[in-house]
Amino acid sequence: MKKPTSQDTINPAHAYFLTVSPSTAHVCGYRFKDFCRFTFDTDDFNNCSWGDMKYQHVLSYIRHKQEEGLSVSTLKVMLANIKSLSEQCYVLGYLNIEEHWRIQKIKPVRGQTLPAGRCLTLEEILTLRTFYRQPHIDKRHAWNGATIALGLELGFRRIETRRLKVDDIDFITGTIVATGKGNKKRLIPLTDNAATALKTHLIANKVTKGFVFCNPYTLEPPSDQRQSYACETVGRLLNLSHFSSHDLRRTFATMLLDNGADLIAVQQLLGHASIEMTKIYDRRGERIKLSAINLLPY
């Protein structure tokens, strides 16, 4: 992230970006520009009339995006982002307390969307395990296999895979440290399958320090696209249906719960702030509904 300028420090949008991770700031930047174009006819944060932002503007914008067909979950996130922007406007003196309070009191869009992604089948899991447990595979396959193993065996997020360093792995004690959102760290037991995949990758790619997954020339961690590429590449190689890196995390949670794991323990393993978030990852209900409908006599 670039060093903030004096202009940034009095700009609500840029002030908000300084309170979140670079990846979140990147996504919110597009959302704020869209909001500014709709409300102020400009996407230049430095030329927006922040003091003119009103409760009605936010309502109109959210209704506009709703009519465009955005999902309920996306609309809720967008509204939360705009409320955070309103907070910065108030702190920096652009909004008075009354207008800020009105914006904060806007209720989220009601409704529920179908959960995204899927849970891999047991057959698919075993196929992937066979792949990344191979002791003699080339550098590219070793990298891809270790990336997939972290999601499927340990429930790692993409950002946690990118941030993982060699010193975070302790093969002797069988533990690994995940650095999640807000730089929160959690200690996770290292499964044999994940340990095998990581060792194979470290040896094949001659990684001895720094980031476990890094560009050999810059020593910087890979992009999220590189992790998506790993899933696509291995999926095609093994002739599996499409799955994302987050589907691996969903599968991790579902399989634990399906085999009697305590919900709070799964929450802690995933690094979720609330039980409700963990419940979203539980896809057992889909199989239960399928079993029930298969009982129909016609």
VEXROFI-533933 format. One record per residue (C-alpha): residue in one letter; y, z, x. Coordinates in nm, 4 decimals, padded with zeros to 6 digits, always signed. Example, Ala and Ser with C-alpha at 12.3 -4.5 7.8 and 13.67 -1.06 7.14 Angstrom:
BEGIN
- A, -00.4500, +00.7800, +01.2300;
- S, -00.1060, +00.7140, +01.3670;
***
This chain:
BEGIN
- M, +00.0000, +00.0000, +00.0000;
- K, +00.3437, -00.0892, +00.1299;
- K, +00.5916, +00.1795, +00.2255;
- P, +00.8124, +00.2590, -00.0780;
- T, +01.1754, +00.1495, -00.0542;
- S, +01.4767, +00.3379, -00.1832;
- Q, +01.4773, +00.1031, -00.4822;
- D, +01.1165, +00.1904, -00.5614;
- T, +01.1925, +00.5612, -00.5752;
- I, +01.4277, +00.5152, -00.8725;
- N, +01.2106, +00.2577, -01.0496;
- P, +00.9764, +00.4112, -01.3130;
- A, +00.7022, +00.1524, -01.2658;
- H, +00.6890, +00.1886, -00.8892;
- A, +00.7168, +00.5665, -00.9192;
- Y, +00.4073, +00.5607, -01.1403;
- F, +00.2205, +00.3414, -00.8908;
- L, +00.2700, +00.6134, -00.6293;
- T, +00.0793, +00.8607, -00.8486;
- V, -00.2410, +00.6536, -00.8808;
- S, -00.4887, +00.4751, -00.6557;
- P, -00.4033, +00.1270, -00.5205;
- S, -00.6662, -00.0364, -00.7432;
- T, -00.5269, +00.1349, -01.0561;
- A, -00.1715, +00.0430, -00.9543;
- H, -00.2799, -00.3203, -00.9173;
- V, -00.4226, -00.3369, -01.2703;
- C, -00.1326, -00.1430, -01.4251;
- G, +00.1124, -00.3765, -01.2542;
- Y, -00.0129, -00.6650, -01.4688;
- R, -00.0043, -00.4502, -01.7828;
- F, +00.3501, -00.3266, -01.7194;
- K, +00.4731, -00.6801, -01.6493;
- D, +00.3245, -00.7968, -01.9787;
- F, +00.4897, -00.5054, -02.1600;
- C, +00.8244, -00.5801, -01.9945;
- R, +00.8064, -00.9501, -02.0852;
- F, +00.7345, -00.8583, -02.4460;
- T, +01.0025, -00.5878, -02.4654;
- F, +01.2775, -00.6901, -02.2208;
- D, +01.2119, -01.0651, -02.1665;
- T, +01.1584, -01.0092, -01.7941;
- D, +00.8719, -00.8970, -01.5734;
- D, +01.1013, -00.7844, -01.2921;
- F, +01.0690, -00.4055, -01.2873;
- N, +01.4013, -00.3698, -01.1046;
- N, +01.5887, -00.5550, -01.3793;
- C, +01.4233, -00.3955, -01.6840;
- S, +01.6457, -00.1924, -01.9134;
- W, +01.4265, +00.1139, -01.8941;
- G, +01.6797, +00.3264, -02.0786;
- D, +01.6441, +00.0995, -02.3806;
- M, +01.2697, +00.1560, -02.4189;
- K, +01.2012, +00.2897, -02.7671;
- Y, +00.9168, +00.4299, -02.9714;
- Q, +00.9256, +00.1133, -03.1867;
- H, +00.8883, -00.1093, -02.8778;
- V, +00.5640, +00.0590, -02.7796;
- L, +00.4258, +00.0426, -03.1343;
- S, +00.5161, -00.3275, -03.1623;
- Y, +00.3560, -00.4077, -02.8285;
- I, +00.0296, -00.2281, -02.9070;
- R, +00.0118, -00.3998, -03.2480;
- H, +00.0778, -00.7339, -03.0765;
- K, -00.2100, -00.6792, -02.8321;
- Q, -00.4317, -00.5634, -03.1178;
- E, -00.3642, -00.8901, -03.3028;
- E, -00.4566, -01.0774, -02.9844;
- G, -00.8047, -00.9293, -03.0230;
- L, -00.8135, -00.6715, -02.7424;
- S, -01.0861, -00.4086, -02.7771;
- V, -01.0094, -00.0591, -02.8994;
- S, -01.0998, +00.0933, -02.5627;
- T, -00.8640, -00.1438, -02.3785;
- L, -00.5818, -00.0681, -02.6224;
- K, -00.6320, +00.3054, -02.5684;
- V, -00.6059, +00.2626, -02.1918;
- M, -00.2964, +00.0432, -02.2240;
- L, -00.1256, +00.2989, -02.4472;
- A, -00.2108, +00.5778, -02.2025;
- N, -00.0594, +00.3711, -01.9192;
- I, +00.2618, +00.3126, -02.1140;
- K, +00.2849, +00.6826, -02.1982;
- S, +00.2580, +00.7593, -01.8265;
- L, +00.5341, +00.5037, -01.7644;
- S, +00.7442, +00.6780, -02.0294;
- E, +00.6874, +01.0057, -01.8436;
- Q, +00.8326, +00.8534, -01.5273;
- C, +01.1272, +00.7123, -01.7236;
- Y, +01.2002, +01.0605, -01.8555;
- V, +01.1630, +01.2288, -01.5163;
- L, +01.3982, +00.9747, -01.3551;
- G, +01.6585, +01.0149, -01.6299;
- Y, +01.6179, +00.6836, -01.8114;
- L, +01.4895, +00.8351, -02.1366;
- N, +01.6097, +01.1407, -02.3241;
- I, +01.3654, +01.4076, -02.4307;
- E, +01.3613, +01.2975, -02.7963;
- E, +01.2636, +00.9363, -02.7264;
- H, +01.0097, +01.0428, -02.4658;
- W, +00.8535, +01.2868, -02.7137;
- R, +00.8275, +01.0160, -02.9824;
- I, +00.6433, +00.7833, -02.7445;
- Q, +00.4073, +01.0593, -02.6330;
- K, +00.3211, +01.1343, -02.9980;
- I, +00.1949, +00.7805, -03.0687;
- K, -00.1664, +00.8083, -03.1753;
- P, -00.4340, +00.5905, -03.0115;
- V, -00.5740, +00.2952, -03.2050;
- R, -00.8664, +00.4079, -03.4145;
- G, -01.2045, +00.2439, -03.4095;
- Q, -01.4990, +00.2007, -03.1799;
- T, -01.6331, -00.0940, -02.9871;
- L, -01.9877, -00.1624, -02.8790;
- P, -02.0611, -00.0235, -02.5308;
- A, -02.0284, -00.2752, -02.2504;
- G, -02.2999, -00.3744, -02.0080;
- R, -02.6695, -00.3036, -02.0242;
- C, -02.9447, -00.0812, -01.8912;
- L, -03.2039, -00.2447, -01.6668;
- T, -03.5692, -00.2330, -01.7719;
- L, -03.8297, -00.0402, -01.5747;
- E, -03.9808, -00.3695, -01.4586;
- E, -03.6425, -00.4823, -01.3242;
- I, -03.5930, -00.1495, -01.1478;
- L, -03.9304, -00.1753, -00.9741;
- T, -03.8539, -00.5346, -00.8711;
- L, -03.5247, -00.4287, -00.7148;
- R, -03.6881, -00.1333, -00.5393;
- T, -03.9495, -00.3589, -00.3861;
- F, -03.6673, -00.5785, -00.2568;
- Y, -03.4533, -00.3121, -00.0895;
- R, -03.7471, -00.1150, +00.0479;
- Q, -03.8555, -00.4085, +00.2639;
- P, -03.8447, -00.2968, +00.6298;
- H, -03.7805, -00.6433, +00.7764;
- I, -03.5089, -00.8349, +00.5931;
- D, -03.2046, -01.0172, +00.7278;
- K, -02.8570, -00.8662, +00.7566;
- R, -02.7230, -01.0111, +00.4333;
- H, -03.0181, -00.8979, +00.2232;
- A, -03.0083, -00.5539, +00.3887;
- W, -02.6395, -00.5170, +00.2949;
- N, -02.7007, -00.6318, -00.0642;
- G, -03.0060, -00.4113, -00.1020;
- A, -02.8276, -00.0967, +00.0171;
- T, -02.5345, -00.1675, -00.2156;
- I, -02.7679, -00.1987, -00.5135;
- A, -02.9708, +00.1090, -00.4118;
- L, -02.6589, +00.3290, -00.4102;
- G, -02.5814, +00.2360, -00.7707;
- L, -02.9357, +00.2420, -00.9028;
- E, -03.0730, +00.5425, -00.7109;
- L, -02.7602, +00.7614, -00.6834;
- G, -02.5200, +00.6422, -00.9534;
- F, -02.2458, +00.5377, -00.7102;
- R, -01.9320, +00.3687, -00.8413;
- R, -01.8078, +00.0570, -00.6622;
- I, -01.5160, +00.2477, -00.5135;
- E, -01.7567, +00.5164, -00.3863;
- T, -01.9692, +00.2519, -00.2175;
- R, -01.6604, +00.1029, -00.0545;
- R, -01.5437, +00.4438, +00.0699;
- L, -01.8821, +00.5575, +00.2015;
- K, -01.8828, +00.6379, +00.5743;
- V, -02.1700, +00.6889, +00.8154;
- D, -02.0759, +01.0562, +00.8552;
- D, -02.1153, +01.1037, +00.4781;
- I, -02.4914, +01.0469, +00.5076;
- D, -02.7207, +01.3214, +00.6333;
- F, -03.0749, +01.1893, +00.6591;
- I, -03.1971, +01.5231, +00.7976;
- T, -03.0901, +01.7380, +00.5035;
- G, -03.1345, +01.4508, +00.2585;
- T, -02.7822, +01.4550, +00.1156;
- I, -02.4942, +01.2114, +00.0784;
- V, -02.1260, +01.2637, -00.0045;
- A, -01.9598, +01.0393, -00.2640;
- T, -01.5800, +01.0138, -00.2665;
- G, -01.4811, +00.9246, -00.6202;
- K, -01.1674, +00.8871, -00.8274;
- G, -00.8759, +01.0974, -00.7107;
- N, -01.0580, +01.1397, -00.3767;
- K, -01.2854, +01.3973, -00.5396;
- K, -01.6003, +01.4516, -00.3360;
- R, -01.9439, +01.5471, -00.4618;
- L, -02.2703, +01.6153, -00.2817;
- I, -02.5736, +01.4196, -00.4078;
- P, -02.9398, +01.4564, -00.3067;
- L, -03.0477, +01.1453, -00.1178;
- T, -03.3581, +00.9830, -00.2693;
- D, -03.6251, +00.8307, -00.0455;
- N, -03.5583, +00.4838, -00.1861;
- A, -03.1844, +00.5050, -00.1192;
- A, -03.2442, +00.6477, +00.2292;
- T, -03.4793, +00.3607, +00.3149;
- A, -03.2288, +00.0983, +00.1945;
- L, -02.9408, +00.2600, +00.3847;
- K, -03.1378, +00.2899, +00.7080;
- T, -03.2442, -00.0740, +00.6821;
- H, -02.8820, -00.1811, +00.6344;
- L, -02.7450, +00.0358, +00.9152;
- I, -03.0022, -00.0962, +01.1611;
- A, -02.9874, -00.4617, +01.0530;
- N, -02.6070, -00.4728, +01.0617;
- K, -02.5746, -00.2440, +01.3660;
- V, -02.3448, +00.0020, +01.1886;
- T, -02.3114, +00.3298, +01.3798;
- K, -01.9754, +00.4709, +01.2703;
- G, -01.6908, +00.4217, +01.0263;
- F, -01.7484, +00.2603, +00.6889;
- V, -02.1111, +00.1937, +00.5985;
- F, -02.0103, -00.1416, +00.4473;
- C, -01.7318, -00.3095, +00.6413;
- N, -01.5983, -00.6382, +00.7656;
- P, -01.7296, -00.6651, +01.1243;
- Y, -01.3967, -00.8104, +01.2419;
- T, -01.1451, -00.5842, +01.0655;
- L, -01.3766, -00.2805, +01.0172;
- E, -01.2249, -00.2468, +00.6696;
- P, -01.4401, -00.1862, +00.3592;
- P, -01.5362, -00.4832, +00.1368;
- S, -01.3673, -00.5818, -00.1869;
- D, -01.5087, -00.5125, -00.5322;
- Q, -01.5889, -00.8840, -00.5506;
- R, -01.8251, -00.8461, -00.2538;
- Q, -02.0253, -00.5872, -00.4468;
- S, -02.0365, -00.8093, -00.7554;
- Y, -02.1564, -01.0895, -00.5294;
- A, -02.4421, -00.8673, -00.4088;
- C, -02.5692, -00.8172, -00.7646;
- E, -02.5375, -01.1867, -00.8479;
- T, -02.7120, -01.2953, -00.5273;
- V, -03.0052, -01.0560, -00.5597;
- G, -03.0351, -01.1229, -00.9334;
- R, -03.0712, -01.4958, -00.8733;
- L, -03.3088, -01.4407, -00.5821;
- L, -03.5401, -01.2221, -00.7911;
- N, -03.4930, -01.4240, -01.1117;
- L, -03.3484, -01.1282, -01.3052;
- S, -03.1109, -01.1395, -01.6015;
- H, -02.7470, -01.0884, -01.5091;
- F, -02.6501, -00.7313, -01.4237;
- S, -02.3313, -00.5809, -01.2841;
- S, -02.2819, -00.3042, -01.0304;
- H, -02.1797, -00.0755, -01.3168;
- D, -02.5021, -00.1580, -01.5037;
- L, -02.6841, +00.0056, -01.2134;
- R, -02.4842, +00.3253, -01.2722;
- R, -02.5597, +00.3091, -01.6450;
- T, -02.9282, +00.2657, -01.5681;
- F, -02.9222, +00.5636, -01.3311;
- A, -02.7783, +00.7892, -01.6032;
- T, -03.0031, +00.6601, -01.8813;
- M, -03.3233, +00.6930, -01.6804;
- L, -03.2398, +01.0502, -01.5840;
- L, -03.1704, +01.1491, -01.9446;
- D, -03.4738, +00.9556, -02.0663;
- N, -03.6916, +01.1691, -01.8411;
- G, -03.5528, +01.5027, -01.9543;
- A, -03.2675, +01.5641, -01.7077;
- D, -03.0059, +01.8181, -01.8139;
- L, -02.6907, +01.6490, -01.9480;
- I, -02.4599, +01.8699, -01.7410;
- A, -02.6576, +01.7925, -01.4262;
- V, -02.6227, +01.4189, -01.4964;
- Q, -02.2503, +01.4684, -01.5545;
- Q, -02.2179, +01.6321, -01.2138;
- L, -02.4238, +01.3621, -01.0427;
- L, -02.2032, +01.0918, -01.1942;
- G, -01.8823, +01.2779, -01.1138;
- H, -01.7535, +01.2676, -01.4716;
- A, -01.4728, +01.4969, -01.5796;
- S, -01.6276, +01.5475, -01.9254;
- I, -01.9616, +01.5456, -02.1016;
- E, -01.8246, +01.2923, -02.3516;
- M, -01.7840, +01.0337, -02.0763;
- T, -02.1432, +01.0911, -01.9649;
- K, -02.2672, +01.0379, -02.3203;
- I, -02.1162, +00.6876, -02.3163;
- Y, -02.3519, +00.6003, -02.0298;
- D, -02.6574, +00.7126, -02.2259;
- R, -02.8288, +00.4004, -02.3600;
- R, -03.1389, +00.5712, -02.4976;
- G, -03.0043, +00.5211, -02.8482;
- E, -03.0411, +00.1447, -02.8195;
- R, -03.4150, +00.1763, -02.7553;
- I, -03.4507, +00.4348, -03.0338;
- K, -03.2861, +00.1976, -03.2829;
- L, -03.5093, -00.0890, -03.1699;
- S, -03.8221, +00.1265, -03.2119;
- A, -03.7068, +00.2257, -03.5601;
- I, -03.6313, -00.1255, -03.6808;
- N, -03.9682, -00.2471, -03.5497;
- L, -04.1290, -00.0141, -03.8044;
- L, -04.0125, -00.2373, -04.0894;
- P, -04.3180, -00.3727, -04.2775;
- Y, -04.1665, -00.7211, -04.3136;
***
